[in-house]
Amino acid sequence: MLPDFVCNERVTSTEFESGRMRKQRVVDSIFTGVQRSSQDNRVRFAFAESREVVAIDGKPARKGTPFPKLPYQFAGGFSSLLITTFATDNLQYHDYTIADRYKSEGTDALLVRFATKEGQQTLRSVFQGAQLVAKDVGAAWIDSKSFHVLRLLRQSLNLPPGFTRSTATADYSPVTIDEKQFWMPTKIRAEVTERNSEATVSYVAEYSDCRRFTADIKLLP
């Protein structure tokens, strides 16, 4: 289990029209993950996420600045992608197949393809604030020795009428916190395409310098 931690986070959110960038916002923040288990209509989160904004588009932000509005914001990618796909309680709602194996000088990985079972009604996803029955497909690249997930791709097929595609990808790497090694997301990418336009929005979150979160406690007389 991950300890309570903080990381540097950089979010780049972009809107494209016919392949050309129309709008972009870059937000640097201190990302905090504190262990909190919760469950609400099968949407589960392993810990509570919070952010302290330190810069917006390269300009320093005042302490307490709220997280700004983005062209597209993808919530919960740090934990929910992995939990939705591989948490013990959620295995029954998916079909899994081993599709291939990749070997190189530094990598020996299994490619596992998965899809939500036809007709399942229990597992839910969240899209633009609305809960939808999950109808997803995807793939995971898993290290054949440690069985850690190296990359996880998930595509939502049950979307509101105005959208044709919604994908999210998380890349995982070993991170050392207090001389212990944990596998954590280092990059999360999400993209949504609208049905009746040339508009596409993307969200990229990158994490670095992760360390244990500590809170100062003051005893008042």
C-alpha positions in Angstrom: 0.0 0.0 0.0 1.2 3.5 -0.8 2.1 5.8 2.1 0.6 9.3 2.2 2.7 11.2 -0.2 3.2 14.5 -2.2 4.5 14.9 -5.7 5.2 17.7 -8.1 2.4 17.7 -10.7 2.3 19.5 -14.1 -1.0 19.4 -16.0 -1.2 20.4 -19.6 -4.7 20.7 -21.0 -5.2 21.5 -24.6 -8.1 22.1 -27.1 -7.6 21.4 -30.8 -9.7 22.3 -33.8 -9.0 20.5 -37.0 -5.6 19.5 -35.6 -4.6 23.1 -34.7 -4.2 24.2 -31.1 -6.8 26.7 -30.0 -6.3 26.9 -26.3 -3.9 25.5 -23.8 -3.4 25.9 -20.0 -0.5 24.6 -18.0 -0.8 24.2 -14.2 2.0 23.3 -11.8 0.9 22.1 -8.4 1.9 20.1 -5.3 -0.2 16.9 -5.5 -1.0 15.2 -2.2 -2.4 11.7 -1.9 -3.7 10.6 1.5 -5.1 7.1 2.1 -8.8 7.2 2.1 -10.9 4.2 1.0 -14.4 4.9 -0.2 -17.0 3.3 -2.3 -20.0 4.9 -4.0 -22.0 3.0 -6.7 -18.9 1.0 -7.5 -16.8 4.1 -8.2 -13.8 3.6 -5.8 -10.8 5.7 -4.9 -7.8 4.4 -3.0 -7.0 7.8 -1.5 -8.1 11.4 -1.4 -6.4 13.7 -3.9 -5.7 17.4 -3.2 -3.6 20.0 -5.0 -1.9 23.3 -4.0 -1.5 25.4 -7.2 1.9 27.0 -7.4 1.9 28.3 -11.0 -0.5 28.8 -13.9 1.0 29.1 -17.4 4.4 29.7 -15.9 3.3 32.6 -13.6 3.6 32.0 -9.9 0.2 31.6 -8.1 -0.7 33.0 -4.7 -1.2 30.6 -1.9 -4.7 29.3 -1.8 -5.3 29.9 -5.5 -8.1 27.5 -6.7 -7.3 25.1 -9.5 -8.3 26.9 -12.7 -10.8 25.9 -15.3 -9.2 23.8 -18.0 -10.1 23.0 -21.6 -10.4 19.4 -20.4 -9.9 18.0 -17.0 -9.6 14.2 -16.3 -10.3 13.4 -12.7 -9.1 10.4 -10.7 -6.6 9.0 -13.2 -3.8 8.6 -10.6 -5.7 5.8 -8.9 -9.0 5.0 -10.5 -7.8 3.5 -13.7 -5.8 0.8 -12.0 -8.5 0.1 -9.4 -11.3 -0.1 -11.9 -9.4 -2.6 -14.0 -7.6 -4.8 -11.5 -9.1 -4.4 -8.0 -10.2 -7.7 -6.7 -13.9 -6.7 -6.4 -13.9 -5.5 -10.1 -12.4 -8.6 -11.7 -15.8 -10.3 -12.0 -17.0 -7.5 -14.3 -14.3 -7.9 -16.9 -13.0 -10.5 -19.4 -9.2 -10.8 -19.7 -7.0 -12.5 -22.3 -3.2 -12.6 -22.6 -2.6 -11.3 -26.1 1.2 -11.2 -26.6 4.6 -11.1 -24.9 7.3 -8.5 -25.5 11.0 -9.2 -24.8 13.9 -6.8 -25.1 17.2 -6.2 -23.4 15.5 -4.4 -20.5 11.8 -5.5 -20.7 9.9 -8.7 -20.5 6.2 -7.8 -20.5 2.9 -9.5 -21.1 0.1 -7.7 -23.0 -3.3 -8.3 -21.3 -6.4 -7.2 -23.2 -9.6 -6.7 -21.3 -13.2 -5.6 -21.7 -16.2 -5.1 -19.4 -18.6 -8.0 -19.6 -21.6 -7.6 -21.9 -24.6 -6.5 -19.9 -22.9 -5.7 -16.6 -24.7 -3.0 -14.7 -22.7 -2.7 -11.5 -19.4 -1.1 -12.5 -19.7 2.6 -13.2 -17.6 5.3 -14.8 -17.7 9.1 -14.5 -17.7 11.3 -17.7 -18.0 15.0 -17.3 -19.5 14.6 -13.9 -22.2 12.1 -14.9 -22.1 8.4 -13.8 -22.5 6.0 -16.7 -22.6 2.2 -16.8 -19.0 1.2 -17.7 -18.7 -0.3 -21.2 -14.9 -0.3 -21.8 -12.1 -2.0 -23.6 -8.4 -1.7 -23.0 -5.0 -3.2 -22.6 -2.3 -3.5 -19.9 1.4 -4.1 -20.3 2.5 -6.1 -17.2 6.1 -6.9 -16.2 6.3 -10.7 -16.4 8.6 -11.0 -13.3 7.3 -8.5 -10.8 3.7 -8.4 -12.3 3.7 -4.6 -11.9 1.6 -2.7 -14.5 3.9 -0.7 -16.8 1.2 0.9 -18.9 -2.6 0.8 -18.7 -4.9 1.9 -21.6 -8.7 2.2 -21.1 -11.2 3.3 -23.7 -14.8 4.2 -22.8 -17.5 3.0 -25.3 -20.6 4.2 -23.5 -20.5 7.9 -24.1 -23.1 10.7 -24.3 -24.4 11.3 -27.9 -22.1 14.3 -28.5 -18.8 12.3 -28.3 -17.2 9.5 -30.3 -14.0 8.7 -28.4 -12.6 8.9 -24.8 -9.3 7.2 -23.9 -7.0 7.3 -20.9 -3.5 6.0 -20.6 -1.3 5.7 -17.4 2.4 5.0 -17.4 3.9 3.5 -14.2 7.4 3.5 -12.9 9.2 2.6 -9.7 9.4 5.5 -7.2 11.5 5.5 -4.0 9.9 7.0 -0.9 11.8 6.8 2.4 14.1 4.2 0.9 11.2 2.0 -0.1 10.2 1.3 -3.7 6.6 1.8 -4.9 5.1 1.6 -8.4 3.3 4.9 -9.2 1.9 6.7 -12.2 4.5 9.0 -13.7 2.4 10.2 -16.7 -1.4 10.2 -17.4 -2.9 11.1 -20.7 -6.5 11.4 -21.6 -8.2 12.5 -24.9 -11.8 13.1 -25.9 -13.2 13.7 -29.4 -16.5 15.3 -30.2 -18.9 13.7 -32.7 -20.1 16.6 -34.9 -17.0 18.8 -35.0 -13.2 18.7 -35.5 -12.7 19.5 -31.8 -10.5 17.3 -29.6 -9.4 18.0 -26.1 -6.4 16.4 -24.3 -5.1 16.2 -20.7 -1.6 15.3 -19.7 -0.5 15.0 -16.1 3.2 14.4 -15.2 4.5 13.6 -11.7 8.0 14.0 -10.3 9.9 14.3 -7.0 7.5 12.2 -5.0 8.1 12.0 -1.2 6.3 11.1 2.0 3.6 13.5 3.1 4.0 14.8 6.7 1.7 17.1 8.6 2.7 19.3 11.5 0.4 18.9 14.5 0.2 21.7 17.1 -1.3 21.1 20.5 -3.2 24.2 21.7 -3.5 24.9 25.5 
